[in-house]
Amino acid sequence: MRIRFVVSACLAGIPCRYDGRANTCSAVVRLVASGCAVPACPEWLGGLPTPRPPCELHHERVCTCDGVFLEFASGDFSRFEVK
């Protein structure tokens, strides 16, 4: 059985960051291209759109840049199956 990794989709070159861009890392792109890794975006899996307001963690809660607290902790990986 071959080991495969789940990597950040934006690092794999997929434009899914909050601002609609990618944050491409050539090493991650090579892992995905070789079949050793599968890209996933927790924000997309959790139903958030791209682009979306930038968010950060404040006292274990997620907050947008204009102070709106969002009620989510992680993406929904129940729909994500690696074969």
Secondary structure, 3 states (H helix, E strand, C coil): CCCCEEEECCCCCCCCCCCCCCCCCHHHHHHHHCCCEEEECHHHHCCCCCCCCCEEEECCEEEECCCCEECCCCCCHHHCCCC
